[in-house]
Amino acid sequence: MSEEKTTGRKFSAYIVKQFRNRNIFVFLFFLILSAFLWFLNFVNKEHNSSIEIPYKFENLPYKAKFSSENATNLTVLIHGHGYNILREKIETVRLPVIIDLANKENPVVFNSCDYNPDKSFILTKELIPYLSRRFGSNIQIRGVKPDTLFFDMAESFSKKVPVIFNADYIIDPNFLLNGEIVLNPDSVFVYGPKHIIDTISKVYCDNSDLENIGDNHIKEVKLKYVRNLSYSKYKILINFPVEKYTEASINIAVVAANFPDSLDYQLIPNRVNIYYKVPLSLFDKIDTLNFEAVADYKTEKNKLISVNVVSVNPYLEITKVNPFNVGFILKRKSNND
């Protein structure tokens, strides 16, 4: 038997012997108890610590560009109870703090660099209100590192362009649109390099769905991001002129189309009932001139022609047509015609 195997067996026997000794269990019990008591003492006392937080700027001034020399994270010096600090430390997904430079409640001042007119800087102590909202009232912020963030102030060109709204929206089932959708503002200034500005003729609203447009009919919508461009406004208000509706019906004559010129014809029946939704303010203004009902002979099938009904008023919604199909009688024209 080799010397290595002998040594291994002796060590294993020693370990087994120690575990059979009750004193080792007493020692482990008090070691775990001490660690637990230390943990309780830690979480119930206040401590100073630091934590790394990613950050992101929104609504930068049109000439400002975030400098690549800045750190990707802010080191935030915090003070609070151990359990609050521990909770922040073990957080696995750390979302960036959003710093909105258009926020007038917590303004951030851009300062010029004396040594470089193409650069400006902000003091990170001005970001503490944003960080405080991130951590909540249980954590106090004692400082932020680095104390300065730099921005490159590049030459920029501008142009005023219209805002285009083409996003999806859903009107509350109890309401109808009654008027043109109004954008405020309907145009913005765009800022950026000349070779990009020259290609921009319009900007679009962010393609996010808008739902339940009814009593709350004024919505705030972001403008779609374009790389290396900034706007005089990043959000606009959209007014959807909706109102509650009532249901009504009307009886109108059907117009025949594309019947053979060599034959006389008669539609059976020659009138249809149209059921529709109408905004309350338009109810008394609707008459037969708001609708068209056409029976096109080219759509004939099995001696029936479907009636195509349209509303010339875009703010009416047709719900039902009765009858949906009409019949017809053809006969030769008399020689007296």
C-alpha positions in Angstrom: 0.0 0.0 0.0 1.4 3.4 -1.0 2.2 6.1 1.5 -0.3 8.5 -0.1 -3.2 6.0 0.4 -2.1 5.5 4.0 -2.1 9.2 4.7 -5.5 9.7 3.1 -7.1 7.0 5.3 -5.6 8.5 8.4 -7.0 11.9 7.5 -10.5 10.4 6.8 -10.4 8.5 10.1 -9.4 11.8 11.9 -12.4 13.6 10.4 -14.8 10.8 11.4 -13.4 10.9 14.9 -13.9 14.7 15.1 -17.6 14.4 14.0 -18.2 11.8 16.6 -16.9 14.2 19.2 -19.9 16.2 20.6 -17.7 19.2 21.1 -17.5 19.9 17.4 -21.3 20.2 17.1 -21.4 22.6 20.0 -18.7 24.6 18.3 -20.6 24.7 15.0 -23.9 25.6 16.7 -22.3 28.6 18.4 -20.5 29.6 15.2 -23.9 29.7 13.3 -25.6 31.4 16.2 -22.9 34.1 16.3 -23.2 34.7 12.5 -27.0 34.9 12.8 -26.8 37.4 15.7 -24.2 39.4 13.7 -26.5 39.5 10.7 -29.4 40.7 12.9 -27.2 43.4 14.4 -26.1 44.5 10.9 -29.6 44.8 9.4 -31.0 46.7 12.4 -28.3 49.3 12.5 -27.6 52.2 10.1 -24.6 52.0 7.8 -22.8 53.9 5.1 -22.2 52.2 1.8 -22.0 52.7 -1.9 -23.7 51.2 -4.9 -23.2 51.4 -8.7 -26.2 52.6 -10.7 -26.6 52.9 -14.5 -28.1 56.2 -15.8 -29.7 57.6 -18.9 -30.4 61.2 -20.1 -33.5 62.3 -21.9 -34.3 65.6 -23.6 -30.7 66.7 -24.0 -30.3 70.3 -25.3 -30.1 70.2 -29.1 -26.4 70.9 -29.2 -25.3 68.6 -26.4 -24.0 65.1 -26.9 -23.1 62.8 -24.0 -19.3 62.5 -23.9 -17.7 59.0 -24.2 -15.3 59.9 -21.4 -18.0 59.6 -18.8 -18.4 56.5 -16.7 -21.2 54.2 -17.6 -22.4 54.0 -13.9 -22.7 56.5 -11.1 -21.3 55.5 -7.7 -23.9 56.6 -5.2 -22.9 57.0 -1.5 -25.9 55.9 0.6 -26.9 55.7 4.2 -29.6 53.6 5.8 -30.6 50.6 7.7 -28.7 47.4 6.9 -31.8 45.6 5.5 -32.5 48.4 3.1 -28.9 48.5 1.9 -28.7 44.7 1.7 -31.9 44.7 -0.5 -30.3 47.2 -2.9 -27.0 45.2 -3.0 -28.6 41.9 -3.9 -30.8 43.4 -6.6 -30.0 41.4 -9.7 -31.5 43.6 -12.5 -30.5 47.2 -12.1 -32.6 49.5 -14.3 -31.0 52.8 -15.3 -32.1 56.0 -13.6 -33.9 58.2 -16.1 -32.7 61.9 -15.9 -35.2 64.1 -17.8 -33.5 67.4 -18.6 -36.8 68.9 -19.6 -38.1 68.4 -16.0 -38.6 71.9 -14.7 -39.2 70.7 -11.1 -35.6 69.4 -10.9 -33.6 71.6 -13.3 -30.0 70.6 -14.2 -27.7 73.4 -15.2 -25.2 73.1 -18.1 -21.9 74.9 -17.3 -19.4 76.0 -19.9 -15.8 74.7 -19.7 -13.3 77.6 -19.5 -10.6 75.5 -21.0 -12.6 74.1 -23.9 -15.5 76.0 -25.4 -16.7 72.9 -27.2 -17.5 71.2 -23.9 -19.9 71.7 -21.1 -20.5 69.9 -17.8 -23.1 69.3 -15.1 -22.6 68.6 -11.4 -23.9 65.2 -10.4 -25.1 66.6 -7.1 -28.0 68.1 -9.1 -29.0 64.5 -10.0 -29.7 63.6 -6.4 -33.5 64.3 -6.7 -33.7 61.7 -9.5 -31.7 59.2 -7.5 -33.8 59.8 -4.4 -36.9 58.8 -6.3 -35.1 55.6 -7.4 -34.1 54.5 -3.9 -37.1 55.8 -2.0 -37.4 57.4 1.4 -35.6 54.6 3.3 -32.2 55.4 1.8 -30.4 58.7 2.2 -28.0 59.8 -0.5 -24.8 61.3 0.9 -23.0 62.0 -2.4 -22.4 60.9 -6.0 -19.2 60.0 -7.9 -17.9 61.2 -10.2 -18.9 64.8 -9.2 -19.0 65.9 -12.9 -20.3 64.7 -16.2 -19.2 66.1 -19.5 -21.0 66.9 -22.8 -19.7 67.7 -26.2 -21.3 70.8 -27.7 -21.2 70.1 -31.5 -22.3 72.5 -34.2 -25.9 71.9 -35.1 -28.4 72.9 -37.7 -32.2 73.3 -37.3 -35.4 73.0 -39.4 -39.1 73.3 -38.6 -41.0 70.3 -39.8 -44.6 69.0 -39.4 -45.5 66.3 -36.9 -47.3 63.3 -38.5 -49.7 61.2 -36.4 -50.1 57.7 -37.8 -50.2 55.6 -34.6 -52.9 53.1 -33.8 -55.7 54.2 -31.5 -58.9 52.7 -30.0 -62.0 54.8 -29.2 -64.1 53.8 -26.2 -67.1 51.8 -27.5 -69.4 54.5 -26.0 -68.0 57.3 -28.1 -67.6 58.3 -31.8 -65.0 60.6 -33.4 -66.6 63.9 -34.4 -64.0 66.1 -36.0 -60.4 66.3 -37.1 -57.7 65.0 -34.7 -55.7 68.0 -33.5 -51.9 67.9 -32.7 -50.4 70.5 -30.3 -47.9 71.5 -31.5 -48.4 70.3 -35.1 -44.8 71.1 -36.0 -41.4 71.1 -34.1 -37.8 72.2 -34.7 -35.4 69.4 -35.3 -31.7 69.9 -34.6 -28.7 67.9 -35.8 -25.9 67.6 -38.4 -26.6 69.3 -41.7 -26.4 66.0 -43.7 -29.2 64.5 -41.6 -31.3 67.7 -41.3 -31.4 68.0 -45.1 -33.1 64.6 -45.4 -35.8 65.3 -42.8 -39.2 66.6 -44.0 -41.4 65.4 -41.2 -41.3 63.6 -37.8 -43.6 60.9 -36.6 -45.4 60.1 -33.4 -44.2 57.1 -31.5 -46.2 54.1 -32.8 -47.6 53.1 -29.4 -51.2 52.0 -29.1 -53.7 54.5 -27.6 -56.7 52.9 -25.9 -60.0 53.9 -24.3 -60.2 57.3 -25.9 -63.4 58.8 -24.5 -63.9 61.2 -21.6 -60.1 61.4 -21.4 -59.6 62.4 -25.0 -56.4 64.4 -24.8 -53.3 62.1 -24.9 -49.6 62.8 -24.5 -47.5 61.0 -27.2 -43.7 60.9 -27.6 -42.1 61.7 -30.9 -40.3 58.8 -32.6 -36.5 58.8 -31.9 -34.2 59.5 -34.8 -30.5 58.8 -34.2 -28.3 62.0 -33.9 -31.4 64.3 -33.9 -33.0 66.3 -31.1 -36.3 68.2 -31.0 -37.6 71.4 -29.6 -40.3 69.2 -28.0 -40.1 65.5 -27.4 -43.8 65.0 -26.6 -47.0 66.5 -28.1 -50.6 66.6 -27.1 -53.2 65.0 -29.3 -56.9 66.0 -29.0 -59.3 63.3 -30.2 -62.7 65.2 -30.6 -65.0 62.4 -29.5 -68.5 62.5 -28.0 -71.2 60.1 -27.0 -73.5 58.9 -29.7 -77.1 57.8 -30.3 -78.5 55.2 -32.7 -80.9 56.1 -35.5 -82.2 54.8 -38.8 -83.2 56.3 -42.1 -85.0 55.0 -45.3 -83.4 56.0 -48.6 -83.9 55.2 -52.3 -81.5 52.7 -54.0 -79.7 54.0 -57.1 -79.2 51.5 -59.9 -75.9 51.3 -61.8 -74.6 49.5 -64.9 -77.9 47.9 -66.0 -78.1 47.2 -69.8 -79.1 50.3 -71.8 -81.3 48.2 -74.0 -83.5 47.0 -71.2 -85.9 48.6 -68.7 -85.4 47.5 -65.1 -87.1 47.7 -61.7 -85.5 47.1 -58.3 -87.5 45.1 -55.8 -87.5 46.7 -53.2 -86.2 50.1 -54.4 -85.5 51.5 -50.9 -83.5 50.3 -47.9 -83.3 51.1 -44.2 -79.9 52.2 -42.9 -79.2 51.9 -39.2 -76.3 54.0 -37.9 -74.5 55.6 -34.9 -74.4 59.4 -34.9 -72.7 61.8 -32.4 -75.3 63.6 -30.3 -74.5 67.0 -31.7 -75.2 65.8 -35.3 -78.4 63.9 -34.6 -80.8 66.7 -35.9 -78.6 67.4 -38.9 -78.7 64.0 -40.6 -80.9 63.5 -43.7 -80.9 61.3 -46.8 -78.1 63.4 -48.4 -75.6 61.9 -45.9 -75.9 58.4 -47.4 -75.6 56.7 -50.8 -77.1 53.2 -51.6 -76.1 51.7 -54.9 -77.2 48.4 -56.5 -74.6 47.6 -59.2 -75.7 45.1 -61.8 -72.2 43.9 -62.2 -72.4 42.3 -58.7 -75.6 40.3 -59.7 -75.6 36.7 -58.4 -78.6 34.3 -58.4 -80.9 37.1 -59.4 -79.9 39.3 -56.4 -77.7 42.4 -56.2 -76.0 43.4 -53.0 -76.6 47.0 -52.0 -73.4 49.0 -51.3 -74.2 51.7 -48.7 -71.7 54.4 -47.8 -71.9 57.5 -45.6 -70.6 60.7 -47.1 -70.3 62.0 -43.6 -67.0 60.4 -42.1 -68.4 60.8 -38.5 -71.3 58.4 -39.0 -71.0 54.7 -38.4 -73.3 52.4 -40.3 -74.2 49.3 -38.3 -76.8 47.6 -40.4 -78.6 47.7 -43.8 -82.0 46.1 -44.5 -82.4 44.5 -46.9 -78.8 43.8 -47.8 -79.7 42.5 -51.2 -82.4 43.5 -53.7 -84.0 41.7 -56.6 -84.9 43.2 -60.0 -87.1 42.8 -63.1 -85.8 43.3 -66.6 -87.9 43.8 -69.7 -87.4 45.0 -73.2 -87.9 48.7 -73.9 -91.0 49.5 -75.9 -90.6 50.7 -79.5 -92.2 54.0 -78.5 -89.1 54.8 -76.3 
